[in-house]
Amino acid sequence: MSLYSNSSSRPESRRFETTPAPLPEGAADTVDTHNSVTCVEDRAYFDQLRAMVYQQFRPSTPYEQLMADEVTEELWNKQRLSALATHALSFKIEEDWDKVTQRYPNADHPFRSLRAWQELISSPGFTKTFDLQNSHWRRRREAARDLAKTVRER
């Protein structure tokens, strides 16, 4: 499965979606996770990821379910960020292809990737996005450790 839906047509807006996704069996509604998926992402894949987290940790209290939802959202965001970085890098490589070829006629693919990456990370908006994501990841890793510890102690 993929983070993104297979459709290439313009998706319907989910801004006004009011029906949340079904919860994993036995789960209480602890967090509004239907807002975690954009209109071009695959809702079923998110639901499958959430079900896998619930199966792994088997949360039994509302607090544990909240932590499991945070783990799910963090895994989702990591996949999203990875996909965005890959697409941005591919776009930059293609955009700069002729310019790099002109300056470095024998440029190989790793060199082109390096040049594109160097240009991307020099962009303040690009690096700010990664810094923000890393700070979220550190906080949510703590939630994952707490959840794993709680489950082990049962």
C-alpha angles and dihedrals in degrees: 000000000000135000089235126061117249095238119106094191123097108278126230113258116260093196092107098035109137102173111089121212118268113271123238111266113288095009124135119224098260103153139018097248096161086083090061095077123071124218092261097047126090110259092191091056091052090049090050091050091050091049090051091052091049091048091050097048102023095208112209104180131054089249092053090047090052090052091047089052090051090051089050093050092047093051088049092049092048090054090046093050092046091051092047092050091050093049092046091050093047091048092050092048090052093043093052098038097108094040092052092044091052094050097035108027094183096046112149126207097266090052091049089050091050093050092048092047091050090054093047096051091049088064110096093212093053095049093043089057091053093046091052092048092050092053090052090048093054092052094046093047085064090054090051091051090048091050093048091048092049091050092048091051093055 
